[in-house]
Amino acid sequence: MNEPGEGPKSTQPEGKSHSVTLTRIIKSRGAVVAGGFIISLLLLVMTAKKINWHLVEDAFTTATWLPWLPMAVLTYLVGMLLRGWRLKQLVSTEASLTVATASNIIAVGYATNNILPARLGEFARAGMLAERTGLPYALSLTVTFLERLLDGLTILSLFVLASFVTPTDQWMKTAAAVAAVIFGCAIPCVMILAFSPQLSLSLASQLSIPLGRKWHNRALALVTQVTRGLSCLRDASTALSVLCNSFLIWIVEGLMFAMVMPCFNLPINLVKALAVMAFTNLGILIPSTPGYVGPYQICCSTALRAVTSGESHILPHHYQLPSNLDNLGLLINESIGQVSESTALSYAVVVHLVFYSTVTIWGVIAMARYGLELGTTAALAWEAKPATNLVSAESSLSVITSVPTQSNINHCFKVDAFWLAVVSASLPTGALALTSDQRDAAIRYATEFACSELGALPTKLRFLFKVGILGFRTITILTNFSPFENLAARQQEKVINAWSYGPIPLARKLFKPLRSLALLAFFEYPPVIAVINGKTQIQIQGSNL
C-alpha cells in the first residue's frame, strides 16, 4: 500500500531500472560526444604537463615559414581535388558528378568534422552527396564508408612500407597491427556485398524473416542500396583506378607533412613524413573532438619523435641558448638525437592548422553556396505542397483555393527608376516596331506586373530575393562606379546579360524569375500583341506573293 500523498510505486526492480537508464545513457549520441570530449581533454592535460611552453614559443619564433607553409597549403588543395576525382569514380555507375562538385562535397564533410564532434561530418557528407546526385541516403552513406575503408587500408599500407625503410617504435607497429585486424575483418564483408549481391540479399532475407515483414523489407532495401554503393568495385579498371588514386591521395598528403618539416629546421624526408602522416590519421579514426583537437597533436608529435630518433638536427645560427639547464638539456637532446617534445608539438600544431584552416574555409564557402540553393528549393517545395483537405466533388461543388487576393499581396517592390531600367534591359524592345510611347507603356506595364508578383512571394523567398538584388546593385556600383539606373542603355543590357546568362548559377537563378515575369507581361500587353500580329500577317502576305 502507498502512503497518502505518494505516487504509485514502480513495479520494476530498482536495480533493473538503474541498468536500463545506464544503458540508455551509454547508447545515446550525447554519451559518445561527451566521451570523445573527455578522452581528448585528458590527452591534452597529460601532454600540457610534459611540454616546456617556452621552447614551444621559441620554436615558433625561429621557424622559417616561407616558402614552405604556402607550398604545404597548395599541396593539400591538390590532395582535395584528387579526393574529388576519386568520389567521382566511386559513384560513376550510379550518378554523374564533376570533380569540382565532388571536391566541394568532401570539403563540406571535413569542415563539419572540424566544427562538430564524433565525426558527424561523415553523415553530413553522405547527405550532401544524396542531395547533389539524387541517390538514396543509404547508398551515399555506403560510398562514404567505402572511402573511409580505402583510406584506412591505404595509410596502413603506406605505414607498413615506411616502417621497412625508417625506424619506428614497437608500440607504433602494435597499433598498426590492431588497425590491420579491424580492417581485415571489414574487407571480407565488403567483398561479399560487392561481388555477391544475390548472396547478400539471400542472407539478409533469411536473417530478417523472424523480425516480421516490416523489418524484412527494410533489411532488403538497405542491403540493396549498400550493394549498389559498392558496385564500382565490380569493374576491374574502375577498382584499379580508385585504388591507385587512393595511394596518390595519401602520398600527396604525406608530401604536405614533409613540406612543414623545413619550417622547424628539419630535413625533408618523404618516407618519414609518410610514416608520421599514416600514424596520425590512424589515430584520429576514432570519433573525438571537433577538428580532432588533442588526438591529432598527440599522434602527430609522438610519431615525429619516434621516426626521428637517432638523427641529428642542426640548429639555426640565430638560435639563442637558454640559460635554464633543463631547457639546455632538452636542446642538446634535440641536437644530437630525436626531436624534442616542444618542437614536435609545434610541428603538429602547424600541420593541423594547415589541414584545419584550409578545409574549413573551403567547406564553409561550399556550405554557404549549397545551403542557399537548398533553402530556396525547400521553401519552394513547402509552398507547392498539394492541398489534402479539399472537399470532395461528390459532396459539394464549391472549392476554396489558396490563391491570395490582390489586397493580400505585399507590394514591397515599388516601381521606380531602378526596376524600370532592369525590366527594360531584360526585354527585346528593339526587335519590335514600337513607338516611343508604346515602348514606355509596355515597359511600365511589365514592371508593375513583375513587382506585384514578386511581392506575392512567401516571406522567405522574398527576403532571399531582396538580398540578391541588394548584392546586384552593390556590385554594379563597385564595378561601374555608377548606379544601374544611371548607366547607358547598352551598358545596362550588358550587365543584365552577364548576370542572367553568366557562369555563376546563383546569379542566373536570381534573374530567372524576374525575366520570366517581365517577358510574360510584355508579350501579353495588347499593343505588343497587335504589333506582333501585324508583323506576322505581313510576313504571310509576303510569302504568298
C-alpha positions as CSV (number, residue, x, y, z in Angstrom):
1,M,0.0,0.0,0.0
2,N,1.2,3.5,-0.8
3,E,1.3,6.2,1.9
4,P,-1.1,9.1,1.5
5,G,0.3,11.8,-0.9
6,E,2.7,9.3,-2.5
7,G,2.5,8.4,-6.2
8,P,2.2,4.9,-7.4
9,K,5.4,2.9,-6.9
10,S,7.1,1.3,-9.8
11,T,6.8,-2.4,-10.1
12,Q,10.2,-2.6,-11.9
13,P,13.1,-3.6,-9.6
14,E,15.3,-0.7,-8.6
15,G,18.5,-2.4,-9.9
16,K,16.9,-3.1,-13.2
17,S,15.7,0.5,-13.7
18,H,19.2,1.8,-13.0
19,S,20.6,-0.6,-15.5
20,V,18.1,0.4,-18.1
21,T,18.9,4.1,-17.5
22,L,22.6,3.4,-17.7
23,T,22.1,1.5,-21.0
24,R,20.2,4.4,-22.5
25,I,22.9,6.9,-21.5
26,I,25.6,4.7,-23.0
27,K,23.7,4.3,-26.3
28,S,22.8,7.9,-26.6
29,R,24.7,10.2,-29.0
30,G,25.3,12.6,-26.2
31,A,27.4,10.0,-24.4
32,V,29.5,9.4,-27.5
33,V,30.1,13.1,-27.9
34,A,30.8,13.6,-24.2
35,G,33.2,10.6,-24.1
36,G,35.1,12.0,-27.0
37,F,35.5,15.3,-25.3
38,I,36.6,13.7,-22.0
39,I,39.2,11.5,-23.6
40,S,40.6,14.4,-25.7
41,L,40.7,16.6,-22.7
42,L,42.7,14.1,-20.7
43,L,45.1,13.7,-23.5
44,L,45.6,17.5,-23.7
45,V,46.1,17.8,-20.0
46,M,48.7,14.9,-20.0
47,T,50.5,16.5,-22.8
48,A,50.5,20.0,-21.4
49,K,52.2,18.8,-18.2
50,K,55.1,17.5,-20.2
51,I,55.7,20.4,-22.5
52,N,58.0,23.2,-21.8
53,W,56.0,26.0,-23.3
54,H,58.9,28.4,-23.5
55,L,60.6,26.1,-26.0
56,V,57.3,25.9,-28.0
57,E,57.3,29.7,-28.2
58,D,61.0,29.6,-29.3
59,A,60.2,27.0,-32.0
60,F,57.5,29.2,-33.5
61,T,59.7,32.4,-33.2
62,T,62.6,30.8,-35.0
63,A,60.6,28.9,-37.6
64,T,61.1,29.5,-41.3
65,W,57.6,29.9,-42.9
66,L,58.4,30.9,-46.5
67,P,58.1,29.3,-48.9
68,W,57.3,26.0,-47.1
69,L,53.9,26.9,-45.5
70,P,52.2,28.2,-48.7
71,M,53.6,25.1,-50.5
72,A,52.1,22.9,-47.8
73,V,48.7,24.6,-48.3
74,L,48.9,24.2,-52.1
75,T,49.8,20.6,-51.7
76,Y,46.8,19.9,-49.5
77,L,44.5,21.6,-52.0
78,V,45.8,19.3,-54.7
79,G,45.0,16.3,-52.4
80,M,41.4,17.6,-52.0
81,L,40.9,17.7,-55.8
82,L,42.3,14.1,-56.0
83,R,39.7,13.1,-53.4
84,G,37.0,14.7,-55.5
85,W,38.2,12.8,-58.5
86,R,38.0,9.5,-56.5
87,L,34.5,10.3,-55.4
88,K,33.5,10.9,-59.0
89,Q,34.9,7.5,-59.9
90,L,33.1,5.7,-56.9
91,V,29.6,7.0,-58.0
92,S,30.3,6.8,-61.7
93,T,28.0,3.7,-62.1
94,E,25.1,5.5,-60.3
95,A,25.4,9.2,-61.0
96,S,27.4,11.8,-62.8
97,L,29.5,14.3,-60.8
98,T,32.1,16.9,-61.7
99,V,35.4,16.9,-59.9
100,A,34.6,20.4,-58.5
101,T,31.2,19.3,-57.1
102,A,32.7,16.1,-55.6
103,S,35.6,18.1,-54.0
104,N,33.1,20.5,-52.5
105,I,31.1,17.6,-51.0
106,I,34.2,16.2,-49.4
107,A,35.2,19.7,-48.1
108,V,31.8,20.1,-46.5
109,G,32.2,16.7,-44.7
110,Y,35.7,17.6,-43.5
111,A,34.6,21.1,-42.4
112,T,31.7,19.6,-40.5
113,N,34.0,17.3,-38.7
114,N,36.1,20.3,-37.8
115,I,33.0,22.1,-36.3
116,L,31.1,19.2,-34.8
117,P,32.4,16.3,-32.7
118,A,32.3,12.5,-33.1
119,R,32.9,12.6,-36.9
120,L,29.4,13.7,-37.6
121,G,30.7,15.3,-40.8
122,E,30.6,11.8,-42.4
123,F,26.8,11.9,-42.2
124,A,26.6,15.4,-43.5
125,R,28.8,14.4,-46.4
126,A,26.6,11.5,-47.3
127,G,23.5,13.7,-47.1
128,M,25.0,16.3,-49.4
129,L,26.1,13.6,-51.8
130,A,22.5,12.3,-51.8
131,E,21.1,15.8,-52.4
132,R,23.6,16.6,-55.2
133,T,23.1,13.3,-57.1
134,G,19.6,12.2,-56.2
135,L,21.0,8.9,-54.8
136,P,19.4,7.3,-51.8
137,Y,20.9,8.3,-48.5
138,A,21.9,4.7,-47.6
139,L,23.8,4.3,-50.9
140,S,25.5,7.7,-50.3
141,L,26.5,6.6,-46.8
142,T,27.9,3.3,-48.2
143,V,30.1,5.3,-50.6
144,T,31.3,7.4,-47.7
145,F,32.1,4.2,-45.7
146,L,33.9,2.8,-48.7
147,E,36.1,5.9,-48.9
148,R,37.0,5.5,-45.3
149,L,37.8,1.9,-45.8
150,L,40.0,2.7,-48.8
151,D,41.7,5.5,-46.8
152,G,42.4,3.1,-43.8
153,L,43.8,0.4,-46.0
154,T,46.0,2.8,-48.0
155,I,47.5,4.6,-45.0
156,L,48.0,1.3,-43.2
157,S,49.9,0.0,-46.3
158,L,52.0,3.2,-46.5
159,F,52.9,2.9,-42.8
160,V,54.0,-0.7,-43.2
161,L,56.1,0.2,-46.3
162,A,57.6,3.2,-44.5
163,S,58.4,1.1,-41.4
164,F,60.7,-1.1,-43.5
165,V,62.7,2.0,-44.6
166,T,62.8,4.2,-41.5
167,P,63.0,3.0,-37.8
168,T,59.7,3.0,-35.9
169,D,59.0,2.2,-32.3
170,Q,57.4,-1.2,-31.4
171,W,54.3,0.4,-30.0
172,M,53.6,2.1,-33.3
173,K,53.8,-1.3,-35.0
174,T,51.5,-2.8,-32.4
175,A,48.9,0.0,-33.1
176,A,49.2,-0.7,-36.8
177,A,48.6,-4.4,-36.2
178,V,45.4,-3.6,-34.3
179,A,44.2,-1.4,-37.2
180,A,45.1,-4.2,-39.6
181,V,42.9,-6.6,-37.7
182,I,40.0,-4.2,-37.8
183,F,40.3,-3.6,-41.5
184,G,40.9,-7.2,-42.1
185,C,37.5,-8.0,-40.6
186,A,35.8,-5.4,-42.7
187,I,37.3,-6.4,-46.0
188,P,35.5,-9.8,-46.3
189,C,32.2,-8.2,-45.6
190,V,32.7,-5.6,-48.3
191,M,33.8,-8.2,-50.8
192,I,30.7,-10.3,-50.2
193,L,28.4,-7.3,-50.6
194,A,30.3,-6.1,-53.7
195,F,30.8,-9.3,-55.6
196,S,27.9,-11.4,-54.4
197,P,24.9,-9.2,-54.2
198,Q,22.4,-12.1,-54.6
199,L,24.1,-14.0,-51.8
200,S,24.0,-10.8,-49.6
201,L,20.2,-10.4,-50.3
202,S,19.6,-14.0,-49.5
203,L,21.4,-13.8,-46.2
204,A,19.6,-10.6,-45.3
205,S,16.3,-12.1,-46.2
206,Q,16.8,-15.2,-44.1
207,L,18.1,-13.3,-41.1
208,S,15.3,-10.7,-41.1
209,I,12.3,-13.0,-41.7
210,P,11.8,-13.7,-37.9
211,L,11.6,-9.9,-37.4
212,G,8.4,-9.5,-39.4
213,R,7.5,-8.2,-42.8
214,K,8.3,-4.5,-42.0
215,W,11.9,-5.1,-40.9
216,H,12.4,-7.8,-43.6
217,N,11.5,-5.2,-46.3
218,R,13.8,-2.6,-44.6
219,A,16.7,-5.1,-44.5
220,L,16.3,-6.0,-48.1
221,A,16.1,-2.3,-49.1
222,L,19.2,-1.4,-47.1
223,V,21.3,-4.3,-48.5
224,T,20.2,-3.4,-52.0
225,Q,21.4,0.2,-51.5
226,V,24.7,-1.0,-50.0
227,T,25.4,-3.4,-52.8
228,R,24.7,-0.6,-55.3
229,G,27.1,1.7,-53.5
230,L,29.8,-0.9,-53.8
231,S,29.1,-1.7,-57.5
232,C,32.1,0.3,-58.7
233,L,34.4,-2.4,-57.3
234,R,32.9,-5.0,-59.8
235,D,34.6,-3.2,-62.7
236,A,38.3,-4.1,-62.7
237,S,39.5,-0.9,-64.4
238,T,37.5,1.4,-62.1
239,A,38.6,-0.5,-59.0
240,L,42.2,-0.4,-60.0
241,S,41.9,3.3,-60.8
242,V,40.3,4.0,-57.4
243,L,43.0,2.1,-55.6
244,C,45.8,3.9,-57.4
245,N,44.1,7.2,-56.8
246,S,43.8,6.4,-53.1
247,F,47.6,5.8,-52.8
248,L,48.2,9.1,-54.8
249,I,45.9,11.0,-52.4
250,W,47.8,9.9,-49.3
251,I,51.3,10.3,-50.9
252,V,50.3,13.9,-51.6
253,E,49.2,14.3,-48.0
254,G,52.5,12.9,-46.9
255,L,54.2,15.4,-49.1
256,M,52.2,18.1,-47.2
257,F,53.6,16.7,-43.9
258,A,57.1,16.8,-45.4
259,M,56.7,20.5,-46.5
260,V,56.2,21.6,-42.9
261,M,59.5,19.9,-41.7
262,P,61.8,22.7,-43.0
263,C,59.8,25.3,-41.1
264,F,61.4,23.8,-37.9
265,N,64.8,23.2,-39.4
266,L,64.1,19.5,-40.0
267,P,65.4,17.9,-43.3
268,I,62.7,17.0,-45.8
269,N,62.2,13.2,-45.7
270,L,59.1,11.9,-47.6
271,V,59.4,8.4,-46.1
272,K,59.4,9.7,-42.5
273,A,56.6,12.2,-43.4
274,L,54.5,9.3,-44.7
275,A,55.1,7.3,-41.5
276,V,54.0,10.3,-39.4
277,M,51.0,11.0,-41.7
278,A,49.9,7.4,-41.6
279,F,50.1,7.0,-37.8
280,T,48.4,10.4,-37.2
281,N,45.5,9.6,-39.5
282,L,45.1,6.1,-38.0
283,G,45.0,7.7,-34.6
284,I,42.1,10.1,-35.5
285,L,39.9,7.4,-36.9
286,I,38.1,7.1,-33.5
287,P,35.4,9.8,-33.1
288,S,36.6,12.6,-30.8
289,T,36.5,16.4,-30.5
290,P,35.7,18.8,-33.3
291,G,38.7,19.1,-35.6
292,Y,40.4,16.2,-33.7
293,V,42.0,18.8,-31.4
294,G,44.0,16.9,-28.9
295,P,44.3,13.5,-30.5
296,Y,45.8,15.0,-33.7
297,Q,48.6,16.8,-31.9
298,I,49.3,13.8,-29.6
299,C,49.6,11.3,-32.5
300,C,51.5,13.6,-34.8
301,S,54.1,14.8,-32.3
302,T,54.6,11.3,-30.9
303,A,55.1,9.8,-34.3
304,L,57.5,12.5,-35.4
305,R,59.7,11.9,-32.3
306,A,59.6,8.2,-32.9
307,V,60.7,8.3,-36.6
308,T,63.4,10.9,-36.0
309,S,65.1,9.0,-33.2
310,G,68.8,8.9,-33.7
311,E,69.0,11.8,-36.1
312,S,70.9,15.0,-35.6
313,H,69.3,18.3,-36.3
314,I,71.2,21.4,-36.9
315,L,70.0,24.4,-35.0
316,P,69.7,27.8,-36.7
317,H,72.7,30.1,-36.3
318,H,70.5,32.8,-34.7
319,Y,69.1,30.5,-32.0
320,Q,69.9,31.7,-28.5
321,L,70.9,29.1,-26.0
322,P,68.6,29.1,-23.0
323,S,70.1,29.9,-19.6
324,N,67.9,27.2,-17.8
325,L,69.9,23.9,-17.6
326,D,66.7,21.8,-18.0
327,N,66.0,23.6,-21.2
328,L,69.6,23.3,-22.3
329,G,69.4,19.5,-21.7
330,L,66.3,19.3,-23.9
331,L,68.0,21.4,-26.6
332,I,71.1,19.2,-26.5
333,N,68.8,16.1,-26.8
334,E,67.3,17.6,-29.9
335,S,70.6,18.5,-31.5
336,I,72.1,15.0,-31.0
337,G,69.1,12.8,-31.0
338,Q,65.3,12.8,-31.5
339,V,63.2,15.9,-31.9
340,S,62.3,17.5,-28.6
341,E,58.7,17.4,-27.4
342,S,58.3,21.1,-27.8
343,T,59.5,21.1,-31.4
344,A,57.4,18.0,-32.2
345,L,54.3,19.7,-30.7
346,S,55.0,22.9,-32.7
347,Y,55.3,20.8,-35.8
348,A,52.0,19.0,-35.1
349,V,50.2,22.3,-34.4
350,V,51.3,23.8,-37.7
351,V,50.4,20.6,-39.7
352,H,47.0,20.6,-38.1
353,L,46.5,24.3,-38.8
354,V,47.2,23.8,-42.5
355,F,44.7,20.9,-42.7
356,Y,42.1,22.6,-40.4
357,S,42.1,26.1,-41.8
358,T,42.3,25.2,-45.5
359,V,39.5,22.6,-45.5
360,T,37.3,24.6,-43.1
361,I,37.4,27.7,-45.2
362,W,36.7,25.7,-48.4
363,G,33.9,23.8,-46.7
364,V,32.2,26.8,-45.2
365,I,32.1,28.5,-48.6
366,A,30.7,25.4,-50.2
367,M,28.1,25.1,-47.4
368,A,27.0,28.7,-47.8
369,R,26.6,28.3,-51.6
370,Y,24.8,25.0,-51.5
371,G,22.8,25.9,-48.4
372,L,21.3,28.9,-50.2
373,E,20.2,26.7,-53.1
374,L,18.9,24.0,-50.8
375,G,17.0,26.5,-48.7
376,T,15.4,28.0,-51.8
377,T,14.4,24.6,-53.1
378,A,13.0,23.6,-49.7
379,A,10.9,26.8,-49.5
380,L,9.5,26.2,-53.0
381,A,8.7,22.6,-52.2
382,W,6.9,23.7,-49.0
383,E,4.8,26.3,-50.8
384,A,4.0,23.8,-53.5
385,K,2.6,21.1,-51.2
386,P,-0.7,19.7,-52.5
387,A,-3.9,20.5,-50.7
388,T,-5.1,17.3,-48.9
389,N,-8.2,18.6,-47.1
390,L,-10.3,19.7,-50.1
391,V,-13.9,18.8,-50.0
392,S,-14.7,16.1,-52.5
393,A,-16.7,17.0,-55.6
394,E,-19.4,14.4,-54.7
395,S,-20.5,16.2,-51.5
396,S,-20.1,19.8,-52.7
397,L,-19.4,21.8,-55.9
398,S,-17.6,24.7,-54.2
399,V,-13.9,24.5,-53.6
400,I,-11.9,27.1,-51.7
401,T,-8.5,27.7,-53.2
402,S,-5.3,29.1,-51.5
403,V,-4.6,31.8,-54.2
404,P,-4.2,35.1,-52.4
405,T,-6.4,38.1,-53.4
406,Q,-4.9,41.2,-54.8
407,S,-5.4,43.0,-51.4
408,N,-3.3,40.4,-49.6
409,I,-0.2,40.9,-51.9
410,N,2.7,42.6,-50.2
411,H,3.6,45.5,-52.5
412,C,7.2,45.8,-51.2
413,F,8.7,46.2,-54.7
414,K,8.0,49.8,-55.7
415,V,8.0,50.7,-59.4
416,D,10.9,53.2,-59.6
417,A,13.7,54.1,-62.0
418,F,15.8,51.1,-60.9
419,W,13.1,48.5,-61.6
420,L,12.1,50.2,-64.9
421,A,15.7,50.1,-66.0
422,V,16.1,46.4,-65.0
423,V,13.0,45.3,-66.8
424,S,13.8,47.5,-69.9
425,A,17.2,45.8,-70.2
426,S,15.6,42.4,-69.9
427,L,13.1,42.9,-72.7
428,P,13.6,42.6,-76.5
429,T,12.0,46.0,-77.2
430,G,14.4,46.8,-80.0
431,A,13.2,43.8,-82.1
432,L,9.6,45.2,-82.4
433,A,8.4,48.3,-84.3
434,L,7.0,50.1,-81.3
435,T,6.6,53.8,-81.0
436,S,8.3,55.6,-78.1
437,D,5.1,55.9,-76.1
438,Q,4.1,52.3,-76.7
439,R,7.6,51.1,-75.6
440,D,7.5,53.1,-72.4
441,A,4.0,52.0,-71.6
442,A,4.9,48.3,-72.3
443,I,7.9,48.6,-70.0
444,R,5.9,50.1,-67.2
445,Y,3.2,47.5,-67.6
446,A,5.8,44.7,-67.4
447,T,7.5,46.3,-64.5
448,E,4.3,46.7,-62.5
449,F,3.3,43.1,-63.1
450,A,6.8,41.8,-62.2
451,C,6.9,43.9,-59.0
452,S,3.4,42.8,-57.9
453,E,4.2,39.1,-58.5
454,L,7.5,39.3,-56.7
455,G,5.7,41.0,-53.8
456,A,3.4,38.0,-53.6
457,L,6.3,35.6,-52.9
458,P,6.5,33.9,-49.5
459,T,8.4,35.8,-46.9
460,K,11.5,33.6,-47.0
461,L,11.8,33.7,-50.8
462,R,11.1,37.5,-50.8
463,F,13.9,38.1,-48.3
464,L,16.4,36.0,-50.3
465,F,15.4,37.8,-53.5
466,K,15.9,41.2,-51.8
467,V,19.3,40.1,-50.6
468,G,20.3,39.1,-54.1
469,I,19.1,42.3,-55.6
470,L,21.0,44.3,-53.0
471,G,24.1,42.4,-53.9
472,F,23.5,43.1,-57.6
473,R,23.1,46.8,-57.0
474,T,26.2,47.0,-54.8
475,I,28.4,45.0,-57.2
476,T,27.2,47.1,-60.1
477,I,28.1,50.4,-58.3
478,L,31.6,49.0,-57.4
479,T,32.3,47.8,-60.9
480,N,30.8,50.6,-63.0
481,F,31.1,53.5,-60.5
482,S,27.5,54.4,-61.0
483,P,24.1,53.0,-60.0
484,F,22.5,50.7,-62.5
485,E,19.7,53.1,-63.4
486,N,22.2,55.8,-64.4
487,L,24.1,53.6,-66.9
488,A,23.6,53.9,-70.6
489,A,21.0,51.5,-72.1
490,R,23.6,49.4,-73.9
491,Q,25.7,49.1,-70.7
492,Q,22.5,48.1,-68.8
493,E,21.8,45.3,-71.3
494,K,25.4,44.1,-71.0
495,V,25.2,44.0,-67.2
496,I,21.9,42.1,-67.2
497,N,23.1,39.6,-69.7
498,A,26.3,39.0,-67.7
499,W,24.2,38.1,-64.6
500,S,21.3,36.3,-66.5
501,Y,23.5,34.1,-68.7
502,G,26.9,34.2,-67.0
503,P,28.8,31.3,-65.4
504,I,27.5,31.9,-61.8
505,P,24.5,29.7,-61.0
506,L,23.1,31.9,-58.2
507,A,23.2,35.0,-60.5
508,R,21.3,33.1,-63.2
509,K,18.7,31.9,-60.6
510,L,18.3,35.4,-59.2
511,F,17.3,36.9,-62.6
512,K,15.4,33.9,-64.0
513,P,12.0,34.7,-62.2
514,L,12.3,38.4,-62.9
515,R,13.0,37.9,-66.6
516,S,10.2,35.3,-66.9
517,L,7.6,37.6,-65.3
518,A,8.7,40.6,-67.4
519,L,8.6,38.7,-70.6
520,L,5.2,37.2,-69.8
521,A,3.7,40.6,-69.1
522,F,5.4,42.2,-72.1
523,F,4.1,39.8,-74.7
524,E,0.6,39.9,-73.1
525,Y,0.4,43.7,-73.5
526,P,-2.2,44.5,-76.2
527,P,-0.1,46.9,-78.3
528,V,2.8,44.4,-78.3
529,I,0.4,41.7,-79.4
530,A,-1.0,43.9,-82.2
531,V,2.5,44.7,-83.5
532,I,3.4,41.0,-83.4
533,N,0.2,40.0,-85.2
534,G,0.7,42.7,-87.8
535,K,4.3,41.7,-88.5
536,T,3.2,38.1,-88.8
537,Q,0.4,39.0,-91.3
538,I,2.9,41.0,-93.4
539,Q,5.3,38.0,-93.5
540,I,2.5,35.7,-94.5
541,Q,1.3,38.0,-97.3
542,G,4.9,38.4,-98.5
543,S,5.3,34.6,-98.7
544,N,2.1,34.3,-100.7
545,L,3.3,36.9,-103.2
